[in-house]
């Protein structure tokens, strides 16, 4: 159990870093400081309520770490796994978009997608 918590924490740290980077880029783009095409200028960069996906990523990764270390009731782990499955599904959609719609290379995006897919798998072991 401890090893799984450490793995989840490391994955979340990587996802958190990628999300902070992309949120900062999104803010810079909003102020016209990102020249040329960028994934943060795409409508898919703001899937929910018009807010940057990266902002949801930051909140998500912090919440997952908090639940992983602090929660004791099984319901919290089940809800966290459901959130992880939602994040992984969103990453599938965004990965498809990167490959076939925007056709842009975004290593931070791919990093967050890989983290989301990994978290959905690893968190299932904690349920």
ABEGO torsion letter per residue (X at the ends): XAAAAAAAAAAAAAAAAAAAAAAAAAAAAAAGABBEBBAAABAAABABGGBBAAAAAAAAAAAAAAAAAABABAAAAAAAAAAAAAAAAAAAAAAAAAAAAAGBBBAAAAAAAAAAAAAAAAAAAAX
